Amino acid sequence: MVHLVVSDAGVESAESVVDHVAFAYDALDPALRRLDRLGLTYTTPKFVPGTEIRQCFARDPNGVTVELQGP
C-alpha cells in the first residue's frame, strides 16, 4: 500500500513530486498478459543492462509513471 501526503515543503512544481512508482514481480510475463487483457498500454520490456531483469513502463490515469520489472 502506498500513501501520498500533501506537503508544502517547497517543491518546484507539483509535477516533480512523484516521478514514478515501481513494482517487482517474480515473473513479469503474467503481469503483462493481464495488462493486455485489460487493454492497457505499456512500453516494450527491455533488459536492465547486466541483469536478467526486464522492465517496462505504463501510465496510471493520473499520469504517474508505473514501472513493472521482473525476470
Secondary structure, DSSP 4 states (H G I P E B T S, - for coil): --------S--S-GGGS--EEEEE-S-HHHHHHHHHHHT---PPPEEPTTSS-EEEEEE-TTS-EEEEEE-
